[in-house]
């Protein structure tokens, strides 16, 4: 994935950094037939479905990466809700499977 440039567009990744991470808010809801569905109000087109919360998040990350790669390829500015990781602490809740 690329890096966020001053104009808000996603440009090519620099050689010194193999991966940049960004924060993206997801909405995940349980499905009546089982499993979960993830969407994002800040990244149009992101829809991911999985059997577990962890799987759904993993699939959503992959879909988001592909969408952001498309933004970079076309030189489009990132949606406003997508933000680069802050240099300070970040609080994140993660699903953990139990036996």
N, C-alpha and C positions, 0 to 999 in steps of 0.2 A: 504494500500500500504506500501511497505517497505521503508528502508532508503538507501541512497547511501553510500556504503562502500569505503574504501581507494582504493580498486582495481578497482573501477568504476562499480562494480556489485551492483545490487539492492538486499539488504538483508532484513530479517524480520524486521518489525516495532518494535521499542523499546516500552516498557511498559509505559514510561513516555510521549510518544507522540502518540496520536491516529492517527494523519494524518500529513503527510508531503506533501507539495505542490511543484510542479516542473513547470518550464516554458516550453512551447512547442509552436513553431511557426506553425500556420495554414495558409493554402491558401484557401480562400472561394470565389467561383464564382457563379454567378447567372446561373440558368438553363433555357434554352429556353422554356421548358414546365412549368416553375414556380418553385419556391423554390430555394434552394442553395445546393451546394456540397462542403464539406470540405475535404481536404487532407493535409498531412504533408510531407514535403521533408526530415524531420529528424526522423520520426517514421514510418518505412515501415508497410504497412497494414492498416493504419488509413484512413478510408473512411467513411464519415458521410453525410447523406442527411436530410434536414429539410425544413419545409414550410417557416420559417422565419430565419433571421440571428441568433437571440437568440436561437431558437430551434436547429439550426444546430450546434452552439457552444456547447450547452448542450449535444447533442448526441455525438459530437466529444470528449468531456471530458470523457464521459462514455466509449467510445471505447478505448481511450488512457489509461484509468485506467485499463481496462481489458488486453490490450497489455502489459502494464508495470507489471501487476501482473504475467503474463506469464514469463516475463524476470526474475522476482524474484523467481518464482517457479523453474526455470531451472538454476538459478545462472549465467545467461548470463550478460555480461556487457551492460550497456545502450548505445544506439547510441550517437555519439558525440554531436549532436545538442540539446539533452535533458539536461537541467541544473536545478540544485536546485535553489530555490528562493534566490536572493541576500539579504543580511541583510539590505540594503539601500532601497531607494524608487524605485518603478517599475512603468513605464508608460504603461498603458493598455487602449486600446480603446474598449468600450463595446457597443453593439447595444441596443437601447432603443426604445420600441414601442410607437407610438403616437396614440391618439384616432382618 
